[in-house]
């Protein structure tokens, strides 16, 4: 069994594809640095990430696949699931195996690698949609709106344009507590900027539940939160209560950041 080892970056994965063709090899597995090697591994190759090689491979992918398929590849990578390394590698490798005039493999769902990558991308897209639904902003005294999230997949870059389009007239910060960074926007800036905190212990909000500290929270927002909780409870019809459906529509892992659940 031939195993390629890379640094866990997308550029590293693309470089691995380049190396496989340059060395006339077809590795069985692609694993990240530090991961346990599979059983029966009798040969390994250390991939050295190179930007020029990665760019050449990606340019070839964009030429051979539709924009939707390229987006699928990107979204599957943003799952941050290590199980996607090998299927994604094989998918891209197969793209270059196809003659330039042959139909794209992106719809060959009988191929296990194409099916795996597509399903993973759909899971990421599903969470992207849920993040747009479940984000709850709180207003600070200085007028900035804060929302804390902790998605399973790395979807924050995928939803920022959505909020930028809708809230261009007010300052806001969406912070990913799991990945320790966020996007901040304040008019008249043209685009949100990525930010990190040197000391998360000193931030004026909780990473556990997303709540602003009482001395920072706007008094008007506290009133609105109370009104929202009251409304949420009042519209509940006990006779039609369906906990299973509620959990399906609103998984419990999102509850800690939802105003109506705290």
Buried (B, 14 or more C-beta within 10 A) or exposed (E): EBBBBBBBBBBBBBBBBBBBEEEEEEBBBBBBEEBEEEEEBEEBBEBEBBEEBBBBBBEBBEEBBEEEBBBBBBBBBBBBBEEBBBBBBBBBBBBBEEEEEEEEBBEBEEBEBBBBBBEBBEBBBEBBBBBEEBBBBBBBBEEBBBBBBBBBBBBBEBBBEBBBEEBEEBBBBBBBBBBEEBBBBEEEEEEBEEEEEEEEEEBEBBBEBBBBEEEBBBEEBBEBBEEBBEEEEEEEEEEEEEEEEEEEEBEEEBBBBBBBBE
